Amino acid sequence: MLIITSPTLEGKKINEYYGLVTGDALLGANLYKDMFSGVRDVVGGRTSKYEEELTTARNLALKSMKEKAEEKGANAIIGTRVAYHNLGGTMGNTIMVTVVGTAVSFQE
């Protein structure tokens, strides 16, 4: 499955547009709280554990989106975007990673 951010497949003919596909993944409140609790983490360098968690969440969201596209018969997703949301409120400080794109089939 080809997943790209551009809105077209240069040099390829898109045969069918299947529409919007999405994927989401949530990160727990403790991760978010810990990420911003220490000034040293923000000023003193990278927090690799949190980067790993965000990468894991993003990959889960991409996997979910890919599965939905495959169910529609797509072999690519174009116009892909990734967004991070702080849900706050009753969800605590949960971070949601959302990916969205357009499922298409193209002639390989």
C-alpha positions as CSV (number, residue, x, y, z in Angstrom):
1,M,0.0,0.0,0.0
2,L,1.4,3.3,-1.1
3,I,0.7,6.1,1.4
4,I,1.8,9.6,0.3
5,T,1.1,13.2,1.3
6,S,0.8,14.6,-2.3
7,P,-2.6,14.9,-3.8
8,T,-1.7,13.0,-7.0
9,L,0.4,10.1,-8.1
10,E,2.7,11.6,-10.7
11,G,3.1,9.5,-13.8
12,K,0.3,7.1,-12.6
13,K,-3.3,6.9,-13.6
14,I,-5.8,6.8,-10.8
15,N,-8.6,4.4,-11.7
16,E,-11.0,5.0,-8.8
17,Y,-11.4,7.3,-5.8
18,Y,-12.9,5.5,-2.8
19,G,-13.1,8.5,-0.5
20,L,-11.8,9.5,2.9
21,V,-10.1,7.0,5.2
22,T,-8.9,7.8,8.7
23,G,-7.0,6.2,11.6
24,D,-6.7,7.3,15.2
25,A,-4.6,6.3,18.2
26,L,-4.6,7.6,21.8
27,L,-1.7,8.2,24.2
28,G,-2.5,8.1,27.9
29,A,-2.6,11.1,30.3
30,N,0.5,10.2,32.2
31,L,2.6,10.3,29.1
32,Y,1.5,13.8,28.3
33,K,1.9,15.0,31.9
34,D,5.4,13.5,32.2
35,M,6.4,15.0,28.8
36,F,5.9,18.6,30.0
37,S,6.6,18.1,33.8
38,G,10.3,18.9,33.7
39,V,12.0,21.9,32.3
40,R,15.1,19.9,31.8
41,D,13.3,17.7,29.3
42,V,12.1,20.7,27.3
43,V,15.3,22.7,27.4
44,G,17.9,20.0,28.0
45,G,17.3,17.9,24.9
46,R,15.1,15.2,23.3
47,T,12.9,12.8,25.3
48,S,13.4,9.7,23.2
49,K,10.9,7.6,25.2
50,Y,8.1,10.1,24.3
51,E,9.2,10.2,20.7
52,E,9.0,6.4,20.6
53,E,5.5,6.5,22.1
54,L,4.4,9.1,19.5
55,T,5.9,7.1,16.7
56,T,4.1,4.0,18.0
57,A,0.8,5.9,18.1
58,R,1.3,7.4,14.7
59,N,2.1,3.9,13.2
60,L,-1.0,2.4,14.8
61,A,-3.1,5.2,13.3
62,L,-1.5,4.7,9.9
63,K,-2.1,0.9,10.1
64,S,-5.8,1.5,10.9
65,M,-6.2,3.9,8.0
66,K,-4.4,1.4,5.7
67,E,-6.7,-1.4,6.7
68,K,-9.8,0.7,6.0
69,A,-8.4,1.6,2.5
70,E,-7.7,-2.0,1.7
71,E,-11.3,-2.9,2.7
72,K,-12.5,-0.5,0.1
73,G,-10.2,-2.1,-2.6
74,A,-7.6,0.7,-2.6
75,N,-3.9,0.2,-3.3
76,A,-2.9,3.7,-2.3
77,I,-3.8,6.6,-0.1
78,I,-3.1,10.1,-1.3
79,G,-3.2,13.5,0.4
80,T,-2.3,12.0,3.8
81,R,-2.1,14.3,6.8
82,V,-1.1,13.6,10.4
83,A,-2.5,15.7,13.3
84,Y,-2.0,15.6,17.0
85,H,-4.8,16.7,19.4
86,N,-4.8,17.3,23.1
87,L,-8.3,16.0,24.2
88,G,-8.1,17.5,27.7
89,G,-11.3,17.9,29.7
90,T,-12.9,14.6,30.8
91,M,-10.3,12.7,29.0
92,G,-7.5,14.1,31.1
93,N,-4.5,15.1,29.0
94,T,-4.9,12.4,26.4
95,I,-3.2,12.9,23.1
96,M,-4.9,11.6,20.0
97,V,-3.0,11.0,16.8
98,T,-5.2,11.2,13.7
99,V,-4.3,10.4,10.1
100,V,-6.5,11.1,7.2
101,G,-6.2,10.6,3.4
102,T,-8.0,9.7,0.3
103,A,-8.1,6.0,-0.7
104,V,-7.6,5.4,-4.4
105,S,-6.7,2.6,-6.8
106,F,-4.1,3.2,-9.5
107,Q,-2.7,1.3,-12.3
108,E,0.7,0.0,-11.3
